[in-house]
Amino acid sequence: MIELNTTYIHYKNKESYTTLNFCKIQENNSWIKAVIYKPNNCEELFVRSYKEFEEKFSKIKN
């Protein structure tokens, strides 16, 4: 389960990102759950499907 306002690491580039909110995006004429997130080194926002986010990011363990 993805948690909001939590830092995650991308599996490939090892950069850290913070989850901000959930939303819906359209994929193949269907609305699917998605995650809004931002890199910790800038203010740009990104959106990725919930499933893809789960596959490519891992939560930083404290």
N, C-alpha and C positions, 0 to 999 in steps of 0.2 A: 504494500500500500504506500502510495506517495504522500508525503507530508508537506504541507505548505510552510513557507518561511524556514525552510531547511536547506542546508547546503549539500549538493550532490556533485560528484566528480564524473566527467565524461570518460568513458572507457578508452578512447583512442588518444585524445589530445591532453588528457589529465588536467584540464582546466576545471575550476570550480564555478558552480552556478547555483543560484538560489531560486527556489520555486515561489511563485507569487500568488497564483490563482488557478482555478480550473475554468474551462470554457468548452465550447463545442466547435468542431471544424467539420467541413463537408469533405467526405472522401467517397468517391464512387456513388454519388447521389444519396448517400446516407450521412446523417449527422452522428459523429462519434465524439467521445470524451477526449479532451486534450488538456495539456498543461502549459501555462504561461510561465516563462522563467527568464532570468537575466544572468549574464556573466557577472561575476563579482568584480571584474576590473573595468566595467563601464555601465552605462544606463540603457543600452539597447534592450529591447524586449524580443523574445522569440516564442514561438508556439510549436508544439510537437504533439503528436497523438500520445495519449496516455500509455498505450501499449509500447510504442517505440521508445518513449522516455524510460519506461521500466527496463527495456532491453539494453539501452545504451548508457544509462547513468546508475551510479551506485551511491548510496547515502554515506556521508562521511561518518565514520564511527568515532564517538567521543571516548 
